[in-house]
Amino acid sequence: MNKFTPLRCITLSFTLLILSSCSMNEIMVDMSLPMIEGGIEAMNAEPDLQLAEDSMPANISMLNGMIHLDPENTQLHVYAAQAYYGLSYGFKEDSDVKRAGKFYRRGLKHGLLALQLSGLKNAETLSPEDLEKQLQKLDKDDVPALFWTASNWAKWVDLNRDDAASLVQLPKATAMMQRILELDETFYYGSAHMYFGVYYGSRAPVLGGNFQKSRQHFDRAREITDNKLLVADLLQAQYLSRQMFDQDDFHQRLSKIIDAPEDLYPELTLLNQITKRKAKLLLSKEKQWF
C-alpha cells in the first residue's frame, strides 16, 4: 500500500490551491460581465466625445486585466476586439493613422482568439477556400466574434492598402461578413450590410464594384435601424457617392448628418456624434475630391 507522504500532501494542497485560484478568477470575471455590458450601454449613449475618448483607455486596461485572470474567456476577447475597434474608428483614425492601425491589429488579435476558443483555428493562415468551409461550422452564437474580427481585419487592411501582403487578407474578412449575413443580418444594427455597401461601392465596376448592390446594402442597413443610425449615410457618401463622382449626393448626405438631432437614436448617441464629426471632416475635402 502506498503511503500518503507529507510531500504528496504538500503537492496535492498546492494543486488544489492552483485550481481554486483559477476557479475564483473565473467566478470573479463572470460576476463582472454584467458590469461590462452595462458600461458598454452607457458608453454608447454618451453624447460627449471628449468624455468618451478619455474613458476608453481605462476601460480597455480593465478588460486586459480581466483577460489576464481568465485568458480563455471568449466573451472578454470579443469585448476587447470591440473596444479596440471603437477606439480606432471613433477617435484615432482621423488623427493618428499609424496608431489606429496598431489598435485595429490588437483588436484583430483578440477577435481571432475568440474564434479560436469557439473552434475556428488558424484563421490567418487558412486559405480563403478552407476558411469558408470552416465558417460554415459556426452558428449564430459566433456572430459577435466573427463581426468584430472581420471589422478590425478589414480596417487594418484598408489602412495598409499599399501593402500587397495585407490586401490579400481582405477576402477572409469578407467571407466572415458574408457568413454574418447568413446567420444574422441585423447584428450590430445591420453593419454587415454597411460593410458590403462599402465593399461594392468603393471600387469601379471593372475592379469588382457594383453600385446597385452597394445601394441595396446601404438601404437595407437604414431599414434595419429605421434610418436613425447616421453612419450608413456617412459611408455611402464617403465611398459610393465619391466613387460615382456624385457631388450632390455626397454633399446632401453629409449635410443631413450634420443637421440631424442629437437625440435621433439615444441608445447610440456616441456613434451618431462620431459620425457628425466625420461628416464635417469629409465635407471639408469636397472641393479637393470633386
NORGI-V974040 format. One record per backbone hydrogen bond with DSSP energy under -0.5 kcal/mol. CO is the residue of the C=O (numbers start at 1). NH is the residue of the N-H. If there is no record, write none. Layout:
# NORGI-V974040
co:CO nh:NH
co:CO nh:NH
This chain:
# NORGI-V974040
co:3 nh:5
co:5 nh:9
co:6 nh:10
co:7 nh:11
co:8 nh:12
co:9 nh:13
co:10 nh:14
co:11 nh:15
co:12 nh:16
co:13 nh:17
co:14 nh:18
co:15 nh:19
co:16 nh:20
co:17 nh:21
co:18 nh:22
co:19 nh:23
co:20 nh:24
co:21 nh:25
co:22 nh:26
co:23 nh:27
co:24 nh:28
co:25 nh:29
co:26 nh:30
co:27 nh:31
co:28 nh:32
co:29 nh:32
co:29 nh:33
co:30 nh:33
co:32 nh:36
co:33 nh:37
co:34 nh:38
co:35 nh:39
co:36 nh:40
co:37 nh:41
co:38 nh:42
co:39 nh:43
co:40 nh:44
co:41 nh:45
co:43 nh:46
co:44 nh:270
co:47 nh:49
co:48 nh:52
co:49 nh:53
co:50 nh:54
co:51 nh:55
co:52 nh:56
co:53 nh:57
co:55 nh:59
co:56 nh:60
co:57 nh:61
co:58 nh:62
co:59 nh:63
co:60 nh:64
co:61 nh:65
co:62 nh:66
co:63 nh:67
co:64 nh:68
co:65 nh:69
co:66 nh:70
co:70 nh:73
co:72 nh:74
co:73 nh:77
co:74 nh:78
co:75 nh:79
co:76 nh:80
co:77 nh:81
co:78 nh:82
co:79 nh:83
co:80 nh:84
co:81 nh:85
co:82 nh:86
co:83 nh:87
co:84 nh:88
co:85 nh:89
co:86 nh:90
co:87 nh:91
co:87 nh:92
co:88 nh:92
co:88 nh:93
co:92 nh:95
co:92 nh:96
co:96 nh:100
co:97 nh:101
co:98 nh:102
co:99 nh:103
co:100 nh:104
co:101 nh:105
co:102 nh:106
co:103 nh:107
co:104 nh:108
co:105 nh:109
co:106 nh:110
co:107 nh:111
co:108 nh:112
co:109 nh:113
co:110 nh:114
co:111 nh:115
co:112 nh:116
co:113 nh:117
co:114 nh:118
co:115 nh:120
co:116 nh:119
co:119 nh:121
co:122 nh:125
co:122 nh:126
co:127 nh:131
co:128 nh:132
co:129 nh:133
co:130 nh:134
co:131 nh:135
co:132 nh:136
co:134 nh:137
co:135 nh:138
co:139 nh:142
co:140 nh:143
co:142 nh:146
co:143 nh:147
co:144 nh:148
co:145 nh:149
co:146 nh:150
co:147 nh:151
co:148 nh:152
co:149 nh:153
co:150 nh:154
co:151 nh:155
co:152 nh:156
co:153 nh:157
co:154 nh:158
co:155 nh:159
co:156 nh:160
co:157 nh:160
co:158 nh:161
co:160 nh:163
co:162 nh:164
co:163 nh:166
co:163 nh:167
co:164 nh:168
co:166 nh:169
co:167 nh:170
co:169 nh:172
co:169 nh:173
co:170 nh:174
co:171 nh:175
co:172 nh:176
co:173 nh:177
co:174 nh:178
co:175 nh:179
co:176 nh:180
co:177 nh:181
co:178 nh:182
co:179 nh:183
co:180 nh:184
co:181 nh:185
co:184 nh:187
co:186 nh:189
co:186 nh:190
co:187 nh:191
co:187 nh:192
co:188 nh:191
co:190 nh:193
co:190 nh:194
co:191 nh:195
co:192 nh:196
co:193 nh:197
co:194 nh:198
co:195 nh:199
co:196 nh:200
co:197 nh:201
co:198 nh:202
co:200 nh:210
co:204 nh:207
co:204 nh:209
co:205 nh:208
co:210 nh:214
co:211 nh:215
co:212 nh:216
co:213 nh:217
co:214 nh:218
co:215 nh:219
co:216 nh:220
co:217 nh:221
co:218 nh:222
co:219 nh:223
co:220 nh:224
co:221 nh:225
co:222 nh:227
co:223 nh:226
co:225 nh:228
co:228 nh:230
co:229 nh:232
co:230 nh:233
co:230 nh:234
co:231 nh:235
co:232 nh:236
co:233 nh:237
co:234 nh:238
co:235 nh:239
co:235 nh:240
co:236 nh:240
co:236 nh:241
co:237 nh:242
co:239 nh:243
co:240 nh:244
co:241 nh:246
co:242 nh:245
co:245 nh:247
co:246 nh:250
co:247 nh:251
co:248 nh:252
co:249 nh:253
co:250 nh:254
co:251 nh:255
co:252 nh:256
co:253 nh:257
co:254 nh:258
co:255 nh:259
co:256 nh:260
co:257 nh:260
co:261 nh:264
co:263 nh:266
co:265 nh:268
co:266 nh:269
co:268 nh:272
co:269 nh:273
co:270 nh:274
co:271 nh:275
co:272 nh:276
co:273 nh:277
co:274 nh:278
co:275 nh:279
co:276 nh:280
co:277 nh:281
co:278 nh:282
co:279 nh:283
co:280 nh:284
co:282 nh:285
co:283 nh:286
co:285 nh:289
co:286 nh:290
